[in-house]
């Protein structure tokens, strides 16, 4: 039997509410154990997340994009910084 993680909310009541957390549970657990703040760059609420998306759309419209190779290089660099 499947158990729902989140209660069902009527559409009228759910305005501005995210059904999934913006930060992973593992990240929050690390923060609570190390008493650190959120990693730099993560949105703290819905307004910040939407502002980040809109900024990304503006950059894309102006041609400010990265190649796949550049993105993968940044991703692996970030992974290495977490692992090291």
Secondary structure, 3 states (H helix, E strand, C coil): CCCCCCCCCCHHHHCCCCCCCCCCHHHHHHHHHHCCCCCCCCCCCHHHHHHHHHHHHHHHHCCCCCCHHHHHHHHHHHHHHHHC
